[in-house]
Amino acid sequence: MPKIFELNYQSLYEINTTPESGTATWSRIGAGITSADPSNNESKDQTNYLDGDGYAESEIIGAQFTLAFSGHRVHGDAAQDWIASIEHELGDNRKTQFRYTDMKGNQKTGNCTVVDIDFGGGDAASKKEISFGIDVNGKPTVTPATAATDLAATVAPGTVPGTTKFEATAGSGNSLAYKLKSKTQGTVYGGSYAENYIAYTSGANIAATAGQYLCMYELSPYKHVVKYDEVALATGDIKS
C-alpha cells in the first residue's frame, strides 16, 4: 500500500468573523498564509518516587490547543480583514470561535482568543509580513470524520453515444465534480479534502463505459467534500 502523506494545504482553518451576531460566518484562514503551527502546549509534572529506583514519572496536568499563523497581508480577505480590525481591542472583543478540519474530515472546534496580532513589518521591497495566534479556550471539541451526506443525484444516459450524465443541485457557493474509477472508492468522509476530480456542470455529458464507478461530489469552495454519491454504471446508464 502506498504511503499517504498529509500535506499542509489540505488542512482547512476557519474563524468566525461575526461573533457578535449570534450566527457564525466561517471565513477561511488561508489567503496569504505561509505557515500554520498547531501545538497542544502541554503542562507536564515530573516527579521521582522512592519506588522508581531513581527514575521519574510524568503526568500531563494541563494543556491548551493553540495555533500560530504567519504570512503576508492580503486586503479584501475576510479572515485577515477581521483580525486586523481587532488588533487594538481587548477582552471579549478578541474572542470568537475557531474550527480546524484535516484532510480526512476530522474536526476540532472551540471558543478562542485571537492573540499576538502583528500586521506590519518586513523589508521595503517585500510583501508586508503578518502574524497572529489562535488560543482555544478550554478543551476543543473533537469530532471524528463520518461518511459524507448522500448527494441527491440522478444518473441517466448522455446525449451522445458513449456518454452518461448526472443531475444534482449544489448548495450556495458550492460546486459539483466527479471522478470515474475502475472500482468503488469505499467510504468518502464529509469534510475530507478532494483531489483528482473533474469540475462538473449538472447534466453535462461524461464519456464513460459500463462497469466504471461514477463518483459524484458536492464540494465546498475550499475543495472539501460536502456531499457524495457513487454509482456502478450499467449499460442502461450509457447512451448507445
N, C-alpha and C positions, 0 to 999 in steps of 0.2 A: 504494500500500500504506500503510495507516495506521501511524503511529508507535506502537511498543510500548515504553512506559517501564517499567523495573523499579522496583517500589515496595519500600520497606524492609521492610514487614511480610511480604513474600513470601519473605524470607530465613529460613533455619532455622539457628539456632545451638544446638549441643548440647555438653554436657560430661559426662564420665564421673564419676558421683558415688560409685562404689565402686572406686577404683583399686587398693585393697589386696586385692580379692577374686580378681583374675585374670580375672573375667568382667565386661565393661563394662556399666554401667547408664547408658544415654544419657538425660539429662534436658535438656529444652529450657530455654535461657536466653531467656525471653520475658515471663513474668508480671511486671508492674510495671516493665519496662524501657522507657524512653522513647527511648534513643539508643544506637546501636552504631556505633563508628567504627573500621573496619579501616585499617591502614596497613602498608606494606612497609618503612618505616624504612630507606631505602637509605643506604649509606655511599658517598660519591662522591669520587673523586680528579680534580682538575682540574689539568692540567699544560700549561705552554707549552713548545713545542719550536721550535727555530730555523727549521724548515721550515714553521711555521704562520703566518708573517708577522704575528706578534704575537697570534694567536688560539689559545686553549687547546683541548685535547681532554679529554673527560670519559670516565671509566671507572667503572662501578659495581663496587666492590670488596667489598661486603658488604651484608647486609640481614637483617632479622628481621621476620617477619609477626606483628603484634600487633593486638589489638582492645581498645578502651576502651568500657566499658559504664557507663551511669548510669540512674537511675530512682528508684523508690520501693520500700520494703521490703514484701514480701508473705510473711507467715508461712504455712508449710504448702507453699510451693513447693519442690520437691525441689532444684532447682539453687541457689536463693538460700539455703536452709537449710544445704546442704552448704558453700557458700562462706563463710557466716557462721561455721560450725563450725571453719574452719581459719584464721580471722582472725589468731590469735596463734601460729600454727605457723610453723616454719622448715624450711629444707632440703627433703628429699624429701616431707615432709608437705604441701607446697604444690603438688606435681606430680601431673598426671593426663593425660588425653587430651581432645582437642577436635576437633569437626568442624563445618564450615560448608557448607551446601547453598544454592545460589542458586535463583532461580525456574525456571531451565531444567533443574535437576538436576545441574549441575556441582558437584563437591565438593572441599573442601580438608580434610585431616585431619593431625594430628600430635600428638606429645607436647608438653605445655605446662606452664607455671608460672603459677599464679594470683597476681597482684601488685596492689599498691596498694589493698588492701581497706579500704573506709571505709563501715561500715554504721551511721552515725549522723549527725545534723545536720539543720538546717532550722529554719524558723520554728515558733513554738509552736503555731499553728493551721494546720499544714500536714502533709502526709504526710512520713514520715521519708525523707530522701534517702539514697541509697546510690550507691556507685561502686566499680568494680574493673576490673582489666585481665587479659587473657589474652595471655601471651607464648609463642608457639610456639617450641619449642627445635629448632633445625635447620630445614632446608628442609621446608616442608609437602609432603605427598603430594597432587598434583592429579589428580583422576580426572574426565575429561570425561563428560558425560551420555551414556548409552546407552539404547536403546529399552527400555521397561518390560517386565518379565516378563509373559508371557501369563496373563491371568486365565482359569481354567478355568470357563467359564460355558456353560450350556445354555439356548438360546433356544427358546421354544415359544409357541403361541397362548395368549392370556389366557383368562379365564373368562367374560368378557362381550364382545359384539361390538365390533369396532374396537380391541381391545387385544392387546398382546403381553406377554411377561414373560421374565425370565431367572432362572436359579437358579445361585447361587455361594456359596462359603463364604469369609468374610473371616477373616484371622488375628486372633489375640488383640489386643484393643484397637483394631483397625482397623474400617472400615465400608465399605459398598457405596454406590455412587452411579452416576448415568447422565446422559447428555445425548442428545437427538435432534437430528441435524444433516441438512441437505439434501445434504451432500457429505462425503466422507471427511475426517477430521482429519489424515491422514497419520501420521507418527511421533509418538508420545507418549512422552516420556522418563521413565524411572524417577527418582523424587525431585523431579520438577518440581511446581510449585505449581498446584493445580487451582482453577478458577474457574467460576462459572455452571453448576454441576452441580445435580442434584436428589438428595437423600438417598434411599436405596432399601432396602427390605426384600426379601430373596430371595423370589421367587415372587409378588410383588405385581403387579397389573395396571398396564400403561403404555399410555395412549392413543397410538396410532401408526397410520401408513399405510405401505403397501408403497412401497419406494423410498427411505424415510428410512434414515439410518445410526444404529444404536443403539450408542452409545459407553458402555462399561461399565467402571467403575473399582473398584479396592480402594484406599482412602485410609488414610493414617496418621492418628493423632489430630491431626496438625498440618496436614492438608489437602494433603499431598504424595502423589504417586502411588506406590503400591507395585506394583500390577499393573494391566493394561489389556487389553481386548479390544474389537473393533469388528465389527459385522455389518451388511451391507446387507440390510434387511428385505425378504423376499419375501412374496407373497400367502399362502403357507402358514404364515408366522410370525404372521399376524393372525387373530384369531377372527372368523369371518364371521357 
